[in-house]
Amino acid sequence: MDNVTDRIRKYYNQLTNQQKIVAKFMLDEPKSVALHPAKVIGVMTETSEATVIRLSYALQYSGYTEMQNEIRQSLMAPGKQTTPAIDYLHASSDSQMDQDLIAYTLDREIAQIGQTLRELDREIINRAIQSILQAKKIVVVGLRLSHGAANWFSVALNILRGDTYLYRGPVDDTNYYLTEMDKDWLVIALSFPRYLQETVSFAKAAQQKGAQIIAITDNELSPVGQIADLLLKVPFETTEVFTGMPSIFSLLNVIVNGITLVDRENVEKRLRMYDESSKQFFPFFENS
């Protein structure tokens, strides 16, 4: 069953402008929704009580009470508690960074990685791993700032299970991929601010061919997040996109380790084959 976040992604484009304001507020301030009645939420969002209630209907709930109860349950779930670490680091002054650049930078990245891992849904991770293992072929899409992570992930998946391609934008034959695609294909799209239209267009075209879409993005309402079948969220400040890269790679490592655990026998076999072929075709320097 879809949770509140999934329903907002699913129905977002069908909402009115006023309902979209409330929906974004629900994503950003779930605790406020859990604590206050519809009338108060209407005041806090500068909309109205009627808009809040109509939103619950638009999201296919029986009313505001059912929607509010689901949000309360999600907040009480293990691993959903928030931490002041991110807020504290965001409040750090430039003088602190000047005093110890290394500690400031690493502490900040560690806090953001922790936030990413706390917000991951174990069920969604497991579904993503199963989708990767079951797919006939996989295309990983990530352009501009996302290209490095997409390239690493496609190489890792090719080693672990094979039949994985990295979509490189204009230098690739897009029509070839789309002609071959069907319901057994999987597209993994990495998309972060500023969102590239080409990534989203490719994902939409693949979805029309029946392919499943896994989005790795920063926000449920990002362009690729709204169309994804599965969404893996990596939250970070849009104005500080470079600080999010360690969190992205940490998430990708979770998936890689999950594949190794679930399909250990086949992965070990492929790793042995990879080592043998590497020694034959790509000899490395040996320690003297």
N, C-alpha and C positions, 0 to 999 in steps of 0.2 A: 504494500500500500504506500502511495506517495505521501511524504511528509510535507510540512508547510513550505519548506524551501523548494522542493521539487514541484509543488503545485504552482508556486509563484513563477518559477521558470517556465513551466508548461503553458500557463495561461496569461503570461505577462503582456504579450502583444494584443490580447483581446480586452485588456482592462482600459477603463477611461483614464484620462490624465490625472484626475483626482485620486482614483484608486491606485494608480502607479505610485503616487506620493506616499500613500499609506503602506503599500507593499514594500517599498524601499525602507521605510521606517521600521517595519517589522523585521527586516533582515538585519538592519543596523542596531536596533534596540529591542531585541526579543524580551528582555527582562521587563521593560516598561509595559509591553503588551500583556505579559503574564500577570502583572500586578494591577493593571487599571482596566476599568470598564470601557466600553466602546465610546461613550460620551467623552471621557477624558482623552482617549487616543485621538478623537476628532479634534479636540482643542490643541493637543500637542503637535499635530500635523497640519494645523490650520485648514482642516477640511470640515467634516461634520460627522456626527454620530451615524447618520444615515449612510454616508459614504463608507464608513468602516464596516457596517453591517452588510451593505451590498457587496463589499469586497469578499466577505466570508462566503456569500452565496456564489460569487463569480469563481471562487476557488473550490467550489463543489462541497462546501461544508453545509451542515443543516442550519448553522447560525454562528454568531460570534462566540458563544460559549464553547462550542465544540472546537473551534479553531484555537481559542485561548487555552483550553485544556491540553491540546496537543503540544502547544508551545511550552507550557509548563512541564509536561512530561519530558520533552526534549532537553530542557534545561537541567532537569534532575538526573539525566542519564550520566553514567560514569564517563569521565574524560571530558565533560562539557564545561567544567568550571573554568572561569577565566583567571587570568593572572595579571598583577600590576606591572610585570616586568617590562612589557612593551611600552606601556604608558610612561614608565620611569625613564626608559632609554630615549623615548621620543622627547622627553623634557630635558635631556642632557644638553648642556650648553656647549658652544664651540670651544670654550676655555677648557672643558674637560677633555675634549678630543685633542686639543693642542698639548695637554699635559701628558697624555699617554695614548697615542694614536692606535697602537696595536691592541691594547686592552679594550679601548672604546669600540673599535671595529669588530673585534671577535665577540665581545659581550653582546653587541647588538645583533650580530648574525645568529648567535646561539639562542637568543631570546626569540627571534623570528622563526627559527627552525622548530623550537619548542611549541610555539603557537600553531604552526602548520600541523605538526604531528598530533597535537591535542584535538584539533578540529577535524581530523580525518575520521571518517566513519568506517569501522572495520568491515562492515557488511559490503560497503561500496568497493573497498579495496579488494575483498575476496571476489566480488563479481567482476571487477576489472581483470584480475589475474586469470579467472576462468575464461573470460572473453578472449584474452590474449592467447591462451593455450588452445582454445577451440577454433580460432579463426584459421581459415584456409590461407589467407595472405593478409599482411598488415602494411599499411602505409602510415608513416610518421610524418606529420606536417609541423614545421616550426620555422618561421622566417625572421629575418633581421635579428633582434636580440634573443629570440627563442631558438635560433638555428643551432647554436652550440649544444644546448641541452637535447634538442631533437636529434642531432647527429650522433651524440654519445648514446642516446637511448636506442636508436635504430641499430647501431653496431652491437650493443649489448643483446638486444632481442634476436639479432641474426645469429649470434653465438649460441644463445640459449635454446632457440627453437627454429630459427631459419625463416625463409619466406617473408622477410621484412624489407621494405623499401623506404628510403628517405626521399620525400618530395621536396625538390629544390626550386620550385617556382618556375620562372620563365625558361630556365635551361632544360627543364623536363618536358616530355610529351604528355601533357595533361590528358589529351583525348585517349591515349593508350590506356592509362589507368582507369578512366571512366568507362571505356568500352569493355574492359575486362571485369569490372566490378560487379558483384552480386551480393546477396544476403550473407554469404559466408566470408566476406571481407570485413576488415576492421580498420577504421581510420582513427589514429590518435593525434589530436590537434592541440598543440601548445600555443596559447595566445594570451599575450599580456599587453598592457598599455604601452604605446599607442597601438590599438588593435588594427591589424592589417586586413583589409577587405579580401585580399586574395586567399588568406587562410580560411576565412568564413565561407567564401564562395565555393572553394574546393570541398569543404566539409558538407555544405548544403547539396552540392551536386552528387557527392558520394552517397549521401543519405537518400536522395531520390532514386539511386540505383539499388537501394536496399541495404547498403553497408551500415554497420553499427558505428556510432561515433562516441569516442571517449574524449572529453575535453579536460585539459589541464590548464586551468586559468585562475585568475585572481578573484573572480566575482561571479555569483550565480546569475547575474543579469548582464554579464559581458556578452557580446554578440555570439560567440561560439558556445558560451554556457547555456544560452537560451534554447539551442537546438540539440544539445548533447543528450544521448541516451544515458550516459553515466558522466558525472562531473566530479573531478578531483580538484579541490580548491587549495590554492597556495596564496594566502593573504599577505599583502605587503603594500606599503604606501605607493600610490601611483606616481608621486613626485620623486620617488627614490627607487626607481625600478632596478638599479644595479644591485641594491642590497638584497634583492629577492632571489638571486641566482643560487646561493647555497641551499635555500629552502626548496627550490625546484629540484635540484639534484638529490636532496635528501628524500623527497617523495619518490623520485624515480628509483632510488636505491631500495626503498621499501618494496616497490613492485618487483624489482629484479630479485631481491632476496625471497620474496613470496613465491615467485615462479620456481626458484631453485628448491624451495622446501616442498612445494606441491608436486613437482615433476622431477624429483631428484635423480632417479635412474636415467631418464632420457637426457637430462642436463649434463650429468657426469659423462655419459657416452659422447655427447656432442663436444664437451670440453676436451676430452682426450683426442677426438678427431681434429679439433681446432689446433691443439698443440702440435700434433703430428704434421698437419699441412703447413703450419707456420714454420716449423723447422725445415721443411722441404723447400718451400717457395720463398720464405722471407727469413733467411738465416740471421741470427742475432750474434752479437759479439759475446764470446765466452770469457769469463774471468780467467786471467793468466795465473 
